[in-house]
Amino acid sequence: MLNISIVLYKTRAEELLPLLDELLKVRHLRHIYLVDNSPVKSEEFASLPLPIVYIFNNANLGYGKAHNIALRESVYDEVPYHLVINSDIEVKAADIEYLLDFIGQNPLVGQIMPKVVYPDGTVQYLAKLLPSPWDLIARRFLPKRWTQKRTERYELRFTGYDRPLNVPYLSGCFMFLRTEAALKARLFDERYFMYPEDMDLTRTIHRDYLTLFLPSVTIVHHHAKSSYHSLRYLWIHIINMCRYFNKWGWFRDPERDLFNNQLLASISAK
């Protein structure tokens, strides 16, 4: 059995309905939670019938905190799997069913992210090493030619993105979760408004489970990179990354080193 959650913010129905139509085809689906952080309630979403459940927060709670509302429903109802998915994703029901079968047959797996591409088919490099502050500062503010080699290593581009990898940082655009693994990790850390909550949750799950990049499934992500186009979102990004490094360590993070070295060693051994 599977629950799915989508966080909305000023999302138009015509943008989301094609995704909902596909998700409703998934076998063993229990509920699709639409958790709305918008300032105004959507009567159109609110009128959708079960298994769609519309939750209006009347406030912008942030990404992780909003998803936690739905995740707690999965915990309470003992739904074994939960998919966190962005509203700007294109995915086939058959591919979700494949992931559901895969995680069901592999009890050591706590989280899965498929290969993610842009609408033109270009790969989005969203399976990553855990970053140091320098990784993020350099790739955001320095000329690309100065940081290209380090960025390609951080984003694991040298792997070809053509084989399964046990990765400590998977993107929040599509997080196929074993509910017990998410619960053991205490769900999303609600201190983050947005951006590093996916990294934080993946690395915590990674302590006890495999967190897999699985390229046998491909999805499309209409990725906006808001912090690259808005000073407000850039400031939000900076604040929340400071919270992340305050929690885990800025330049000394032994777990980061351990997880990154384990992954790089496993790649070299293949």
Wavefront OBJ file of the C-alpha trace (Angstrom):
o trace
v 0.000 0.000 0.000
v 1.229 3.467 -0.912
v 0.451 7.061 0.061
v 1.617 10.006 -2.028
v 2.042 13.625 -0.948
v 2.392 16.789 -3.026
v 2.989 20.201 -1.476
v 1.220 23.040 -3.281
v 1.917 26.753 -3.321
v -0.234 28.855 -5.640
v -0.451 25.803 -7.892
v -2.962 25.976 -10.714
v -5.252 22.994 -11.206
v -4.494 22.702 -14.915
v -0.807 22.289 -14.086
v -1.397 19.475 -11.606
v -4.302 17.482 -13.046
v -2.222 15.524 -15.626
v 0.051 14.275 -12.809
v -2.943 13.424 -10.605
v -4.582 11.507 -13.443
v -1.466 9.346 -13.772
v -1.010 8.836 -10.036
v -4.609 7.671 -9.686
v -3.784 4.736 -11.974
v -1.261 3.309 -9.479
v -2.252 -0.045 -8.035
v -2.296 -0.297 -4.221
v -2.690 3.471 -3.910
v -4.392 4.521 -0.668
v -4.360 8.323 -0.624
v -2.870 11.252 -2.504
v -2.414 14.125 -0.052
v -2.432 17.625 -1.522
v -0.939 19.763 1.231
v -1.544 23.385 0.339
v 0.713 26.136 1.678
v -1.021 28.789 -0.444
v -2.547 31.947 1.073
v -5.960 31.170 -0.434
v -7.838 27.861 -0.334
v -8.411 26.151 -3.685
v -12.037 25.115 -4.011
v -11.133 23.159 -7.132
v -8.634 20.960 -5.283
v -10.871 20.761 -2.217
v -13.707 19.338 -4.325
v -11.676 16.425 -5.701
v -12.962 13.058 -4.440
v -11.120 10.333 -2.561
v -8.494 8.950 -2.732
v -7.353 12.576 -3.064
v -7.223 14.347 0.308
v -6.852 18.128 0.265
v -5.279 19.804 3.319
v -5.256 23.605 3.437
v -2.723 24.994 5.901
v -3.665 28.685 5.615
v 0.082 29.424 5.932
v 3.298 28.658 4.109
v 4.757 26.054 6.446
v 7.691 25.162 4.247
v 8.358 22.044 2.204
v 9.367 19.468 4.796
v 6.879 20.516 7.473
v 4.010 20.320 4.982
v 5.048 16.855 3.765
v 5.311 15.717 7.381
v 1.564 16.254 7.761
v 0.984 13.547 5.160
v 3.849 11.353 6.348
v 2.349 11.238 9.830
v -0.870 9.960 8.251
v 1.123 7.131 6.662
v 2.716 6.350 10.023
v -0.633 6.446 11.848
v -2.398 4.263 9.247
v 0.595 1.898 8.952
v 0.912 2.495 5.219
v 4.309 0.907 4.454
v 5.440 3.173 1.603
v 5.156 6.892 0.974
v 6.082 8.880 -2.124
v 7.088 12.523 -1.731
v 6.774 14.088 -5.177
v 6.933 17.581 -6.660
v 4.028 19.006 -8.598
v 6.286 19.566 -11.634
v 7.131 15.888 -12.165
v 6.067 13.666 -15.058
v 5.982 9.961 -14.170
v 4.144 6.880 -15.395
v 1.983 4.817 -13.052
v 3.770 1.670 -14.255
v 7.109 3.098 -13.103
v 5.752 3.834 -9.619
v 4.424 0.268 -9.483
v 7.876 -0.982 -10.474
v 9.452 0.964 -7.606
v 6.777 -0.319 -5.235
v 7.572 -3.905 -6.201
v 11.318 -3.245 -5.996
v 11.304 -1.754 -2.508
v 8.906 -4.451 -1.334
v 11.357 -7.144 -2.438
v 14.393 -5.378 -0.947
v 13.851 -4.762 2.789
v 17.251 -3.110 3.247
v 16.199 -0.245 0.955
v 14.807 2.786 2.780
v 14.600 5.283 -0.069
v 14.727 5.360 -3.866
v 15.210 8.116 -6.420
v 15.015 7.260 -10.149
v 16.971 8.929 -12.934
v 15.660 12.472 -13.387
v 15.772 14.317 -16.712
v 14.713 17.671 -18.101
v 11.880 17.736 -20.655
v 14.493 17.637 -23.447
v 15.953 14.409 -22.018
v 19.087 15.957 -20.496
v 20.086 14.301 -17.225
v 19.646 16.219 -13.985
v 22.551 15.286 -11.712
v 20.606 14.893 -8.477
v 22.408 11.942 -6.866
v 25.213 13.601 -4.926
v 27.894 13.349 -2.319
v 27.230 15.184 0.925
v 28.604 18.692 0.356
v 31.040 20.731 2.341
v 30.359 24.484 2.597
v 33.033 24.995 -0.041
v 31.216 22.759 -2.533
v 28.103 24.910 -2.339
v 29.820 28.290 -2.188
v 32.150 27.518 -5.082
v 29.518 26.152 -7.466
v 27.121 29.010 -6.728
v 29.407 32.031 -6.802
v 32.662 31.186 -8.630
v 33.165 30.913 -12.401
v 32.161 27.497 -13.716
v 35.577 26.832 -15.264
v 37.186 27.092 -11.808
v 34.835 24.631 -10.160
v 33.840 22.244 -12.940
v 35.986 19.312 -11.871
v 34.926 19.516 -8.227
v 31.257 19.959 -9.168
v 31.341 16.933 -11.460
v 32.751 14.839 -8.613
v 30.159 16.200 -6.156
v 27.358 15.358 -8.609
v 28.873 11.931 -9.412
v 28.826 12.667 -13.139
v 31.777 10.339 -13.718
v 29.524 7.354 -12.955
v 27.530 7.897 -16.126
v 24.292 7.784 -14.125
v 23.671 4.355 -15.618
v 23.951 2.038 -12.596
v 22.360 1.725 -9.157
v 24.237 3.586 -6.430
v 23.810 3.796 -2.658
v 23.911 7.598 -2.354
v 23.718 9.706 0.840
v 22.055 12.697 -0.851
v 19.030 12.253 -3.118
v 16.794 15.026 -4.404
v 13.508 15.900 -2.731
v 11.701 16.171 -6.058
v 10.924 12.425 -5.879
v 11.540 10.510 -2.655
v 10.132 6.989 -2.622
v 10.277 6.178 1.082
v 9.841 3.152 3.274
v 7.634 4.669 5.970
v 9.420 2.932 8.842
v 12.732 4.302 7.571
v 11.365 7.844 7.413
v 9.917 7.445 10.904
v 13.211 6.138 12.285
v 14.833 9.264 10.812
v 12.126 11.359 12.560
v 10.687 12.534 9.225
v 11.757 15.867 7.728
v 13.543 18.243 10.078
v 11.062 21.106 10.325
v 13.719 23.680 11.153
v 14.368 23.976 7.425
v 11.885 26.068 5.485
v 13.136 24.678 2.169
v 16.201 23.350 0.272
v 18.366 21.098 2.491
v 15.547 19.050 4.052
v 15.966 16.347 1.385
v 19.700 16.070 2.024
v 19.113 15.979 5.775
v 16.495 13.214 5.561
v 18.397 11.086 3.046
v 21.630 11.097 5.042
v 19.713 10.181 8.216
v 17.953 7.272 6.506
v 21.319 6.293 4.988
v 22.604 5.437 8.467
v 20.352 2.372 8.663
v 19.141 1.656 5.116
v 20.213 1.765 1.504
v 19.263 5.059 -0.154
v 19.326 4.130 -3.815
v 19.684 5.981 -7.065
v 17.902 3.588 -9.447
v 18.318 4.494 -13.135
v 16.104 1.666 -14.412
v 13.256 4.186 -14.007
v 13.341 7.663 -15.577
v 11.102 10.615 -14.699
v 10.856 14.172 -16.053
v 11.329 17.183 -13.786
v 10.519 20.727 -14.893
v 13.193 22.127 -12.579
v 13.091 25.892 -11.905
v 16.180 26.485 -9.686
v 14.385 29.310 -7.878
v 17.419 30.456 -5.883
v 19.293 31.185 -9.123
v 16.635 33.664 -10.271
v 15.418 35.325 -7.063
v 17.338 37.167 -4.368
v 14.622 36.248 -1.874
v 14.988 32.530 -2.568
v 18.765 32.834 -2.570
v 18.567 34.356 0.929
v 16.230 31.555 2.071
v 18.692 29.044 0.623
v 21.635 30.596 2.472
v 19.784 30.745 5.815
v 18.681 27.133 5.617
v 22.087 25.857 4.525
v 23.549 27.625 7.563
v 21.056 25.706 9.700
v 22.133 22.492 8.004
v 25.849 23.054 8.643
v 25.172 24.216 12.204
v 23.463 20.872 12.762
v 25.931 18.544 11.038
v 29.222 20.444 11.098
v 30.776 23.000 8.808
v 34.302 21.853 8.076
v 34.367 18.866 10.414
v 31.635 16.335 9.666
v 32.976 12.780 10.216
v 29.763 11.162 9.021
v 29.887 13.143 5.784
v 33.434 11.936 5.184
v 32.482 8.344 6.012
v 29.442 8.216 3.724
v 31.218 9.942 0.841
v 34.296 7.722 1.100
v 32.169 4.582 1.284
v 30.318 5.539 -1.880
v 33.456 6.508 -3.803
v 35.169 3.276 -2.735
v 32.184 1.196 -3.894
v 32.262 2.928 -7.279
v 36.003 2.359 -7.670
v 35.591 -1.329 -6.803
v 33.140 -1.913 -9.665
l 1 2 3 4 5 6 7 8 9 10 11 12 13 14 15 16 17 18 19 20 21 22 23 24 25 26 27 28 29 30 31 32 33 34 35 36 37 38 39 40 41 42 43 44 45 46 47 48 49 50 51 52 53 54 55 56 57 58 59 60 61 62 63 64 65 66 67 68 69 70 71 72 73 74 75 76 77 78 79 80 81 82 83 84 85 86 87 88 89 90 91 92 93 94 95 96 97 98 99 100 101 102 103 104 105 106 107 108 109 110 111 112 113 114 115 116 117 118 119 120 121 122 123 124 125 126 127 128 129 130 131 132 133 134 135 136 137 138 139 140 141 142 143 144 145 146 147 148 149 150 151 152 153 154 155 156 157 158 159 160 161 162 163 164 165 166 167 168 169 170 171 172 173 174 175 176 177 178 179 180 181 182 183 184 185 186 187 188 189 190 191 192 193 194 195 196 197 198 199 200 201 202 203 204 205 206 207 208 209 210 211 212 213 214 215 216 217 218 219 220 221 222 223 224 225 226 227 228 229 230 231 232 233 234 235 236 237 238 239 240 241 242 243 244 245 246 247 248 249 250 251 252 253 254 255 256 257 258 259 260 261 262 263 264 265 266 267 268 269 270
